[in-house]
Amino acid sequence: MKDFLGIVGFFITVFVGAILINALLFRSFSVQGPSMEPTLFTGDRLIVNRIPHAKAVLGGESYLPDRNQVIVFKNPNESFNGVDQFLVKRVIALPGERVVLQQGVLAVYKPGQNTPILPDEQSKAPRFPSSGETDTVVPEGEVFVAGDNRIGNFSLDSRNGLGTVPLENIQGPVAMRIYPFDKTRTF
């Protein structure tokens, strides 16, 4: 009986440990769709670093990612069938910043500054004009995100229907692509 209780205790410890690791440290997600090409492709397996998110929450704050960081977040417009429950996109603008997309040029203005940040100029992807038109200020507690594949309708993001993403929906920054094995890399 003592051996049986020891085995049960071991499995309970492993189970609780796995839940804590998944909730507080790291979590795995799979990429679906072409929205992040050429950075990420359908079937890529990602590890998201949950530590910054956990530290912020434990400190009574919301996790605020850095500009240009690739993040995974819970879809604020989640469908009832669970499709696209979590999305992966790049952070383009932070709370309080103005985002203007006109004639294919995406520009971000920090408060009080007239010189824009041009996210498409910073991209390592081939340069194509961004699709859509917008002129918006990112609300407090939210971020503006976009897929790396910004031409056409390949990415549902803050430019075209997704809206800005509440900070509490962010799971964390992508730390690593672990699959396919020949394309493993850190972010």
N, C-alpha and C positions, 0 to 999 in steps of 0.2 A: 504493500500500500504506500509505503514511504517513497519508493521509486516512482510509482505512478504519479503521486503528488509533485515530485520533483520534475517529472517530464511535463506535466500540465503547467506548472509554474514557469518552466523554461519557455514553452510556447506562448504563454500569456505575455511574458516579458518581451519576446521577439515581436509579437503582434503590436503591443503598445509602443515599442521602440520604433517599429516601421511607421506607425501612425504619426508619432512625434517628428520623425525625420521628414516625412511627407508634408506635414503641416508647418514646420518651423525652419527646416534647413534647405532641402532640395525637392524639386518635383519635376517629373518628366511629362512632356507634351509632344504631340505629333503635329507636323505642319500639314494643312490641307489647302490646296488651291494655289494659284499662281501669284497671289498678291505680294509676296516678298521676293519674287525672282528679280535679279539673279543672285541674291544673297542666300535665300532659303528656297527649297523646292518641296513639292508634295512628297510625303513619306519621310522627310527628315525628322529625326528624333532629337529633341532638345532637352537640356537640363536647365531649369530655372532656379536661380539662387534666391531662396526665400529668406535668407538671413537679414538683408536690409529691411524687408517688409516686416519681419517678426520684431526686429529691434525698434522700428518706428511704432508699431502697434503696442508693444510692451511699454514704450515711453509715452503712450497716450497721444501719438501723432499719426498722421497719414504718411505713407511712404511716397516721396516725390522723386521720380527717376530723373536722370540727367538728360539734357537735350541730346538727340541723336542716338540714344540708347534703344536697343531692340528689347521690347517687353512683351510679356504675355498677360492678358487681362480677360476678365469675365465680360462677355458681350453685354453692354448695357441694354440692348434691344433683343435679348435672348428669345429665340423662337421656342414654341411649346414642345417641339419634337426633339429638343436638345442639340440640333445641328448647329454648329458654330457657337457652342457654349463658351469656348475660350478662343481668343484670336491673338495673333502675333503681328505686331506692327512696330514702326519706328516712331519715337517721340520727336515731334517737330517743334512744338511750342509749349511753353509752361504757363501756369496761371497768370493772368493779367497781361499777357502779350497779345498783340494784334496780328492776325494772319490774313494776308491778302493773296489771293490767287486770281490773276488776270492775264489773259493772253498767253497762257502756258507757263507763266513765271510765278513760282511760289516764294513769297517773301514774309519774313517774321520781323516784327518791330517790337523791341523791348520798350517798356514804358519810358517816355521822355527822350527816346532816341529816334532820329530821323533816318539813320543809315540802317537798312535792313540786313538781316541774316538771310542768306539764300541757301536753303537746305539742298536744293538740287545741284548747286555748284559744289557742295561738300561731298556729294555722293560719289562712290567709286564706280557706280553703274554707268552704262552708256547714257549720255544726256539726251533725253527726249523731253518735250514740253509736258508739264503736268496737266492732266485733264480737269475740267470743272472750272467754276468761278465761285469765289467766296470772299467775304470781307467780314471778319468776326473777331471779337475779343474773347480769349479763353477765360471762362469763369473761374473764380477762386475754387480751389479744391478739385480742379479737373485739368487734363492735358489734351492737346491736339495731336492726333496720331495719323500716320499715313503708311501705306505699304510702299515698298521700294519700287514696285511695278506701277508707276503712276500714270501710264498712258492708257487711254481707253477706260473701260470699266472693269479692269482686272482686280481692283482692290476696293472693297467696301471699307471706307475709313471716314475720318472727320471731315474730309472734303465733300463727301457726296452721300450723306444719308445716315451714317453711323452716329454723327455728332461727337462732341468731346467726351472723354472717358473720365468718370469719377475716380479719384485717387483710390478709394476703397475697393474698386474693382481690379486693381493691379495686383497680379500674383507675384511679380518680381521681374528683374532683368534676366534675359537669356544669358547664361554663363558659358554654355558649350553646346555644340552640335556633336552628338555621339554616334549618329547613324545617318548616312552610310559610313562605314568604317574608313573608307578611303577619302572621305571629306570631313573627317573630324577636325574641329577647330574651336578655339575659345573666342569669346566676344568681349 
